[in-house]
């Protein structure tokens, strides 16, 4: 099954399960997320995405962050650093220096998951 973490309209189906950002931030859903076998986790990286939770998913499934690389904010960069902790220094460095082409190169080569 594929977990979608988004506020967009994604219909639930046999292969998809959607959790909105408010529910994702709620600890009530964490046992369900942690105990379900996910083929992948698709997560929208927006300014509304809760911080501090995504890093816990990295060991559970393949994480597919969905974001617009041409419209990054500091919050989105921080979320990407949770997903890619080994590349966090590079991501932050290029973002803060305004070297967006280098940042795009780093992000385009990254994959996450088991």
N, C-alpha and C positions, 0 to 999 in steps of 0.2 A: 504494500500500500504506500502511497505517496502522501506526505503531510504537506499541506499548504498553510503557511503562516502569512496572512494577508488581510487587509480590509477590503480588498476587491471582491467582486462576485465570482466565486469559483464554485460550481455546483458539486455537492457531495455525490459520490458514486461508489461503485464497488472498489475502484482503484484509487480514489482521491478522498482525503478527509481534510476539511478546512477548519482552521482555528483563527479567529480574529485576534488583533493585537491585545485587546483588553483581556481576553481569555488566556492568551499566551502569558501575559504578565501575572495571572492569578495562579497561586500555588496549588489550587484545586486540580488543575489540569496536568501538573508536572508528573504525578505517578502514571497517568494514562500515557503521556508522551514517552516517558522513560521505559515503560514495560511493553510497548508495542513495537513490533519489528517493522521498521520503515525501509522501503527500498531507497527512498530519497526524501529529503526535506527541502522544499522550495520556499524561500523566505524573501519577502519584499523588504528591501533596505530603503526605508524612508525616515523622515524625521519623526514619525510616530512609532517606529519599531522600538520596543522596550530593550534597554541595555542590560547586560549582566546575565542574560539567560542563554543566549545563543551558544556561548562557548561550551555549555554542557551538552549540546547536541552533537558536537563534532565527533565524539567517539561512538555515537549511536548509528549514524547513517551518513550517506553522501549529502553534503550541504550544497545547495544550489542557490547562491544569493542572486536576487534579481534587482538590478539597479541600473541607473543611467550614469555611465561613467563621465559624461559631459556635464552632469549636474550634481556633483558631490558637494556635501556640506561637512563641517567638522563632525557632526553627529553621525552621518553616514560613514565617514572615514573611521570613526571609533568603533562602529559596528563591524566594519570590515576587518579591523584589527582583532576583534574577538574571534572572528571566523578564521583568520590567518595569523595566529600569534607569532609564528616563526618569521613572518615578513612584516610585522607591525612597524618595526623601526623604519624600514624602507618606505612603507606606505605613508607614514606620518611625515617623514623627511621630505619626500617629493611633494606631498600636499602642502605642507607649510612653506616650502620654498617656491611654490607656484610652478613647479616643473611637471605640468600635467601630462605631457607626452611621455615622460619617463614613468610617471605613475600609471598611465594606461598600459605601458609595456609590462610593468610588474604585475598588475592585476590580470592582464590577459593570459599570463602563463600560470596562474594559480588554479589548483584543484583542491577540493577538501573532501575528506570522508574516509571511510574504512575500506 
